[in-house]
Amino acid sequence: MAKRKEGQRLGPKGTGRPGAEKPGRSDAGAGRRGETGRDEKRKQPPAAIVAWEAGPRGARPVAPASRDEPKGRAPSAPGQRRRPERPAPTSTAPRGRQEGRPPRVPESRAGAGRPAATVPAIRVGPEQEILYGRNSVLEALRAGRRVRRLLVASEAMREEYVRDAVGMARRLGIAVEEVSRGRLDSVAAEHQGLVAVVSEFEYTGWGNLLDRLKGAESPPAVLLLDTLQDPQNLGTLLRTAETAGLDALVLPKKRSVQVTPGVVRASAGAVEHMSVARVPNLVRAVEDLKGIGFWVAGIDMDGDRYSWELDMTGPTALVLGGEDRGIGPLLKGQCDFLIRLPMRGRVNSLNAAVAGSVVVYEMLRQRMARGQ
């Protein structure tokens, strides 16, 4: 076998025949080329990993994600249009405020996905109603004639007026129930921690009222309201009449507001201490009052005298018209006097409740001046 000379490569099949050597190549050069080739392979990016997924006809390759696809988004399927990118907001404000909508408030974990809890309703029997608010409930308890059940918010038990209401109810033998504030909120927003289940307001019989007025020791006073429509006005007049010491208030059965829980609240509970009668015809009621010695004065902007020019120290019935048309013509014809209030400004009339309250207190002033 031929010996290989130094620097000579073996030919094919190890025959020792010198191989064809290209000029300029040596073993040292080959070593450097090998190292350079390995470095180039390290710099090349790795080949994309082909994923497979199971399909109805066997496994199939899934297209690898493109470099153009944004991070965090699944690659687009072949033939599927990709949703355009939304431009980044230019403002640093929350997204909801940029678009004119209030920011979204995240739900609490405790209530997420759960239906809202239902508040049990307050049961009211037939011919019963609900009063709410501090003054309405307290005055109904003081009158002691129609409260059936008292409900108190547990969060308001520290209030002094709530403890007073509970004490009065227990002395009267009325059931007291302590409930959550949310249960009272289902009845009214301004309950002030007190709600009472009461019987419907009981009106005074007209015949009984006439008998009582006829036997009164001091000159009686009555206020008649002709087709008043606003519950707030009725509540204000009831409160004025009670504080001024009037004996009764008379309403028509039709075309007039009646005593409701809203009226009771507007009167601050004063209606609980007032005699309120309903009559089918106010003209007939005026005739009955005249029959027992009353003088009847209508409050009208076309009156022929001012309120202080009329002597109202005797038995007096004041007639006040409704908000729209005032006193009706037939009822106005039954009045003995028509009185008015002075007007110095540009507005030519007063609210019905205000006008009635001014005249009622003028009558009280005259009677107090005479020691009545």
Secondary structure, DSSP 8 states (H G I E B T S, - for coil): -----TT----GGG--------TT--HHHHHHHHHHHHHHHHHS------EEEEETTEEEEE----TTS-TTS----TT----------SSSS-HHHHTTS-------TTTTT------------TTEEEEESHHHHHHHHHHTSSEEEEEEEGGGTTSHHHHHHHHHHHHTT-EEEEE-HHHHHTT-TT-TTEEEEEE----B-HHHHHHHHHT-SS--EEEEESS---HHHHHHHHHHHHHHT-SEEEEESSSS----HHHHHHTTTGGGGS-EEEES-HHHHHHHHHHTT-EEEEE-TT-SEEGGGS--SSSEEEEE-BTTTBS-HHHHHT-SEEEE----SS-----HHHHHHHHHHHHHHHHHHTT-
